[in-house]
Amino acid sequence: MYCAGYYKAMRATRFDLGEMLRHQEVNYVGALNMLDAVLPTLLAQKAGHLSLVASVAGYRGLPNSLAYGPTKAALINLAQTLYLDLQPQGLGVSVVNPGFVETPLTSQNEFTMPALLTPAEAAQEIVAGWEAGRFEIHFPKRFTLWLKLLSHLGDALYFKAVRRATGL
Ligand SMILES: NC(=O)c1ccc[n+]([C@@H]2O[C@H](COP(=O)([O-])OP(=O)(O)OC[C@H]3O[C@@H](n4cnc5c(N)ncnc54)[C@H](OP(=O)(O)O)[C@@H]3O)[C@@H](O)[C@H]2O)c1
């Protein structure tokens, strides 16, 4: 399971290349390092499971997510491709897309986080998703299903809905 992650809110009006690259290193390149370390063994034994922790912030662009969102979108795409390549080899692949969980990572958020979960609740959701053999494990559904719905809108409607919901 690749769970390490880094998040600092950033908007394009305060673009910071160092912070952009740090997000890429921790959130995405770290996952590649993990794959490099474990794939040879998993492929040889033809058994095992890989799980990448991405985020609903990877579904589509969001305000304050300039540095974080693209790394999570990359992880979701990576997990999908890993699934296609590795499932026929007898390996499991899943991607975990949490909504808001109360951790040091989200303590910097200055807004009221909707449908906030405790880490224990998030862990239970992840284990239940693994047990059910799901590819995408997203939670809490009362929040993530709305985001999924939003993510299927055309661009113009999507941008309007996000601006209305966030005020940004
Ligand atoms: N909290 C949420 O609402 C939320 C929502 C969606 C997705 N996520 C994702 O869930 C995962 C866990 O996040 P969290 O909320 O539990 O955040 P967290 O409490 O800030 O934990 C982040 C973890 O990443 C590790 N980490 C950070 N930089 C690292 C580095 N350079 N090398 C190695 N490890 C590093 C930290 O290790 P140390 O403790 O050793 O620093 C820590 O274990 C992340 O991938 C995050 O993007 C979280």
The ligand as an SDF file (V2000), in Angstrom:
LIG
                    3D

 48 52  0  0  0  0  0  0  0  0999 V2000
   -6.6820   13.2420    5.1310 N   0  0  0  0  0  0  0  0  0  0  0  0
   -7.4710   13.3240    4.0580 C   0  0  0  0  0  0  0  0  0  0  0  0
   -8.5530   13.9460    4.1060 O   0  0  0  0  0  0  0  0  0  0  0  0
   -7.0720   12.6740    2.7740 C   0  0  0  0  0  0  0  0  0  0  0  0
   -7.9910   12.7090    1.7240 C   0  0  0  0  0  0  0  0  0  0  0  0
   -7.6590   12.0970    0.5250 C   0  0  0  0  0  0  0  0  0  0  0  0
   -6.4630   11.4600    0.4010 C   0  0  0  0  0  0  0  0  0  0  0  0
   -5.5720   11.4480    1.4310 N   0  0  0  0  0  0  0  0  0  0  0  0
   -4.3130   10.7540    1.2410 C   0  0  0  0  0  0  0  0  0  0  0  0
   -4.1480    9.8100    2.2630 O   0  0  0  0  0  0  0  0  0  0  0  0
   -2.7470    9.5600    2.4610 C   0  0  0  0  0  0  0  0  0  0  0  0
   -2.4390    9.6870    3.9330 C   0  0  0  0  0  0  0  0  0  0  0  0
   -2.6360   11.0580    4.2820 O   0  0  0  0  0  0  0  0  0  0  0  0
   -2.9560   11.5220    5.7780 P   0  0  0  0  0  0  0  0  0  0  0  0
   -4.2010   12.3150    5.7020 O   0  0  0  0  0  0  0  0  0  0  0  0
   -2.8570   10.3730    6.7100 O   0  0  0  0  0  0  0  0  0  0  0  0
   -1.7970   12.5720    5.9700 O   0  0  0  0  0  0  0  0  0  0  0  0
   -0.6710   12.7210    7.1040 P   0  0  0  0  0  0  0  0  0  0  0  0
   -1.2660   12.4450    8.4310 O   0  0  0  0  0  0  0  0  0  0  0  0
   -0.0440   14.0460    6.8230 O   0  0  0  0  0  0  0  0  0  0  0  0
    0.3200   11.5620    6.7540 O   0  0  0  0  0  0  0  0  0  0  0  0
    1.1290   11.6400    5.6240 C   0  0  0  0  0  0  0  0  0  0  0  0
    2.0450   10.4370    5.6220 C   0  0  0  0  0  0  0  0  0  0  0  0
    2.9270   10.5730    4.5120 O   0  0  0  0  0  0  0  0  0  0  0  0
    4.2580   10.3690    4.9680 C   0  0  0  0  0  0  0  0  0  0  0  0
    5.1950   11.1790    4.2010 N   0  0  0  0  0  0  0  0  0  0  0  0
    5.0900   12.4800    3.8660 C   0  0  0  0  0  0  0  0  0  0  0  0
    6.1780   12.8800    3.1910 N   0  0  0  0  0  0  0  0  0  0  0  0
    7.0030   11.7900    3.0940 C   0  0  0  0  0  0  0  0  0  0  0  0
    8.2680   11.5460    2.5010 C   0  0  0  0  0  0  0  0  0  0  0  0
    8.9230   12.5330    1.8780 N   0  0  0  0  0  0  0  0  0  0  0  0
    8.7920   10.3120    2.6070 N   0  0  0  0  0  0  0  0  0  0  0  0
    8.1190    9.3440    3.2390 C   0  0  0  0  0  0  0  0  0  0  0  0
    6.9320    9.4950    3.8210 N   0  0  0  0  0  0  0  0  0  0  0  0
    6.3630   10.7120    3.7400 C   0  0  0  0  0  0  0  0  0  0  0  0
    4.2480   10.8310    6.4100 C   0  0  0  0  0  0  0  0  0  0  0  0
    5.3200   10.2250    7.0930 O   0  0  0  0  0  0  0  0  0  0  0  0
    5.8970   10.8690    8.4610 P   0  0  0  0  0  0  0  0  0  0  0  0
    4.8110   10.7350    9.4510 O   0  0  0  0  0  0  0  0  0  0  0  0
    7.0800   10.0220    8.7250 O   0  0  0  0  0  0  0  0  0  0  0  0
    6.2120   12.2770    8.1200 O   0  0  0  0  0  0  0  0  0  0  0  0
    2.8870   10.3210    6.8770 C   0  0  0  0  0  0  0  0  0  0  0  0
    2.9670    8.9730    7.2790 O   0  0  0  0  0  0  0  0  0  0  0  0
   -2.0360   10.5870    1.5820 C   0  0  0  0  0  0  0  0  0  0  0  0
   -1.6570    9.9680    0.3780 O   0  0  0  0  0  0  0  0  0  0  0  0
   -3.0970   11.6370    1.3180 C   0  0  0  0  0  0  0  0  0  0  0  0
   -2.8530   12.3510    0.1270 O   0  0  0  0  0  0  0  0  0  0  0  0
   -5.8580   12.0310    2.6170 C   0  0  0  0  0  0  0  0  0  0  0  0
  1  2  1  0
  2  3  2  0
  2  4  1  0
  4  5  1  0
  4 48  2  0
  5  6  2  0
  6  7  1  0
  7  8  2  0
  8  9  1  0
  8 48  1  0
  9 10  1  0
  9 46  1  0
 10 11  1  0
 11 12  1  0
 11 44  1  0
 12 13  1  0
 13 14  1  0
 14 15  2  0
 14 16  1  0
 14 17  1  0
 17 18  1  0
 18 19  2  0
 18 20  1  0
 18 21  1  0
 21 22  1  0
 22 23  1  0
 23 24  1  0
 23 42  1  0
 24 25  1  0
 25 26  1  0
 25 36  1  0
 26 27  1  0
 26 35  1  0
 27 28  2  0
 28 29  1  0
 29 30  1  0
 29 35  2  0
 30 31  1  0
 30 32  2  0
 32 33  1  0
 33 34  2  0
 34 35  1  0
 36 37  1  0
 36 42  1  0
 37 38  1  0
 38 39  2  0
 38 40  1  0
 38 41  1  0
 42 43  1  0
 44 45  1  0
 44 46  1  0
 46 47  1  0
M  CHG  2   8   1  16  -1
M  END
$$$$
